[in-house]
Amino acid sequence: MNDKDEYQYNNEEEAEMAQLHSIHIHMNAVADVQRRLYQQSLKTSLSHCEECGDEIPLQRREAIPGVELCVFCQERSEYGRPR
């Protein structure tokens, strides 16, 4: 094995390690989302939006356990739109 072969092997090894690191980060992110969804599911859905006070439709409350915001306020929250 010459120096060129060893250098290529190290690059392949580093690329594989970077890929494994990326997979690990994504798996942790998925686990975090699952944990937050579970915690939210334990809460009782609110009948009125925590932000604007409008009624949250029954269908939304049943579909999303622990919901606290109406659709409009939820979208604003997720996309960072100001009030």
PyMOL commands that set and color helices and strands:
alter all, ss='L'
color gray80, all
select helices_A, chain A and resi 3-41+58-63+71-79
alter helices_A, ss='H'
color red, helices_A
deselect
rebuild
show_as cartoon
